[in-house]
Amino acid sequence: MHFVFKKIQKNLLLISGLFLFIVWTSVHAQEKKFSERYIDAYKKYLDAPCPIKKDSIQHFVYFARDRELIKDHPFLSHSMFKGAQLMYAWRELEPEEGKYDFSVLEQDYAYLKKFNKKLFVTLQDVTFSSKRKAVPDYILSPVYDGGAVEQYNNDGSRGGWVAQRWNKKVRERFALLIQAMGKTFDGKIEGINLQETAIEVKDSSFSESGYVTGIKENMLALKQAFPRSITMIYANFMPGEWLPGNDKGYLRSIYQYGEQIGVGLGGPDLMVKRKGQLNHTIAMMHESRYTVPLGIAVEDGNYIGETGDATEDKTKTHENIVPMLHAFAKDFLKVNYMFWANQEPYFKEDVLNCFTNDN
């Protein structure tokens, strides 16, 4: 009798284990399927035509910090491009505490205005080079707890520096800069955007909740200083979560807050085949309807489906994906703004050749 009982008990354990395995496998399969729900969305737009006709999207050319390249650039005489997006580092706009220098911004604004083009400002507080910091030297003092910390790449290598957005004292100084900029440029420039939310830091002062609070306070400061110009934040990833499986509501709350206070929502890197972007920026834009402006950037590498300064294998046939990217952004994301990186040879060969110029 004892033997029979032990055998029944063993069989029950095997059945229970098998049942749990089947349940786990089913749940895992469903999660994987959900995470890949947009993996083929781009295919609908593969036949998008070239040339691209004028539409409701406001197109800007993104030059990053290479502001000198706007001089005599072909976009100046092209009707499809409303202006240039240029990046200005915090440290160059406030070289000393409380002393602001907007001369380079004024020069670029005046130059573009001569061609009836607009300026869209990217305010830099993050760098992607370990050799450069975007914050002023005074912010690096003990008064501000060092002010900036290193950030890291996925492989653990050093990936640049980020202002301590979670540090209240640092945010207060950043807000004062934004206020000073707003007094001079609100209503003159087309818009201003904060850099991407994605960071990877290893610092004892950092907390996920503090970071979410810091991002929102920077957004509010931006909106208060620029009530007339377009305001936008590049909200792509948030530290501590990875969608859709590990959803703590961080990124979602940024999108909800932007809609609530009137700050536009955008993202770098229009990557229509990569799950990371599909489940974060792209999903956030596609799955809700907004009254605030939406923007997406086609940055370096995106012209060939990569990120960074990647270029194609010269032995392969070049494929122009600009029409597909434009159609995807217009129909699937319903963006109001697109920022096209001035990466060569792709900008002249792909973008300019596909954009209708009525001049």
Stockholm file with secondary structure:
# STOCKHOLM 1.0

chainA/1-359         MHFVFKKIQKNLLLISGLFLFIVWTSVHAQEKKFSERYIDAYKKYLDAPCPIKKDSIQHFVYFARDRELIKDHPFLSHSMFKGAQLMYAWRELEPEEGKYDFSVLEQDYAYLKKFNKKLFVTLQDVTFSSKRKAVPDYILSPVYDGGAVEQYNNDGSRGGWVAQRWNKKVRERFALLIQAMGKTFDGKIEGINLQETAIEVKDSSFSESGYVTGIKENMLALKQAFPRSITMIYANFMPGEWLPGNDKGYLRSIYQYGEQIGVGLGGPDLMVKRKGQLNHTIAMMHESRYTVPLGIAVEDGNYIGETGDATEDKTKTHENIVPMLHAFAKDFLKVNYMFWANQEPYFKEDVLNCFTNDN
#=GR chainA/1-359 SS CHHHHHHHHHHHHHHHHHHHHHHHHHHHHHHHHHHTTTTTGGGGGTTCCSSBCCCSCEEEEEEETCGGGGTTCGGGGCTTEEEEEEEEEHHHHCSBTTBCCCHHHHHHHHHHHHTTCEEEEEEECBCSSTTCCCSCGGGGSGGGTTSEEEEECTTSCEEEEEECTTCHHHHHHHHHHHHHHHHHHTTTSSEEEECCSCCCBCCTTCCHHHHHHHHHHHHHHHHHHCSSSEEEEECCCCTTCBTTTBCCSHHHHHHHHHHHHTCEEEESCCCSSCHHHHHTHHHHHHTSCCSSCEEEEECTTGGGTCCSSCCCCTTSCCCCCHHHHHHIIIIIICCSEEEEECCTTHIIIIIIHHBCCCC
#=GC SS_cons         CHHHHHHHHHHHHHHHHHHHHHHHHHHHHHHHHHHTTTTTGGGGGTTCCSSBCCCSCEEEEEEETCGGGGTTCGGGGCTTEEEEEEEEEHHHHCSBTTBCCCHHHHHHHHHHHHTTCEEEEEEECBCSSTTCCCSCGGGGSGGGTTSEEEEECTTSCEEEEEECTTCHHHHHHHHHHHHHHHHHHTTTSSEEEECCSCCCBCCTTCCHHHHHHHHHHHHHHHHHHCSSSEEEEECCCCTTCBTTTBCCSHHHHHHHHHHHHTCEEEESCCCSSCHHHHHTHHHHHHTSCCSSCEEEEECTTGGGTCCSSCCCCTTSCCCCCHHHHHHIIIIIICCSEEEEECCTTHIIIIIIHHBCCCC
//
